[in-house]
Amino acid sequence: MSRHPVVLMVPAALCVLLASFCLGLALFANPRDADTFVLLGAAGALFFGCRAVTETRQAWRPFTAGLACRRALRHSAPLTRINLPKDDIR
């Protein structure tokens, strides 16, 4: 069984999660004058934010192609689903 196209977007979602955590760390440490944590949080938010954009740009075309393939498969006649493309098996 082939993987769902949403699997391609998981690294981008994890990068967004880590960027928001780092941004929260920086905002939480700012009023407490913990400058090291503010610097680390801001740098982490910037890095993971850039990685999220990069991962999303790389995965977007295969993601939309996979969704289009699944949409075409869903709208096709039931008897044409017999000859599904098989994944390579070692």
N, C-alpha and C positions, 0 to 999 in steps of 0.2 A: 504494500500500500504506500502510495506516495505521501510525502509530508505536506501539510497544509502551508500555504504561502505566508501565513502570519508568522511562522517560525523565522522567516527572514528578517522580521522587524524586532525580534527579541533583543539583539545586542543594542539597538538604538534605544529601546525602552529602558534597558538597564543603565545605559549612559545617562539618560534623562533622570532616572531615579537617583543615581549617584551625584549628578550635578545639583539636583534640588537638595539632597542631604548636605552637600558641601556649602551651598548657599545658606541653608538654614544654620549650619555651624557658624558661618561667618557672621550672620545677623544676630545669632544668639550671643556670640563672644564680643561683639562690638561694644555694647554698653558696659561690659564688665572690664574693659581695658585689657583684654587678653589679646595683644597684638599678634602674637604668633599664630593663634588659632584663626584670627581674622585673615591673616595672610595665607595660611594653608587652605582655609575654606574658600577664599576668593580664587586662589590659583587652581584648586580642584574643580570649582564650579566652571571656571573658564575652560580648563582642559576637557572635562567631561561634556560640557556644552558643545565644544568644537567637535569632539568625537561623535556626539549624537548626530550632529548635522552631517558629518562625513559618512557615518554608517547608514543614515537614512537615504542620502543621495546614491550610495552604492547599491542599496537593496531595493530601491523604489521600482526600477524597471522590471527586475525579475518578479517582484511582488505583484505588480499590476498584470504581468503576463500570466503568472500562476492563477490569479483571480479570474482573468479572462478565460483561461483554459477550464477552470472549474465551472464557470458560468456556462460555457458552451457545452460542457459535459452534462450539466444539469438540465439544459434545455434540449438536448438531443433525444432522439427516440430511444426507448429502452433496449432494443435489440442491437443498437450500435455500440453499446457499452461493453459488449463481450470482448472486443479487441482493444482493451485499454493498453496504453504504453506501460510496459513493465520496467521496474527499476532493475539496475544491474545487480545480479546476485553473484557473490564470489563463491 
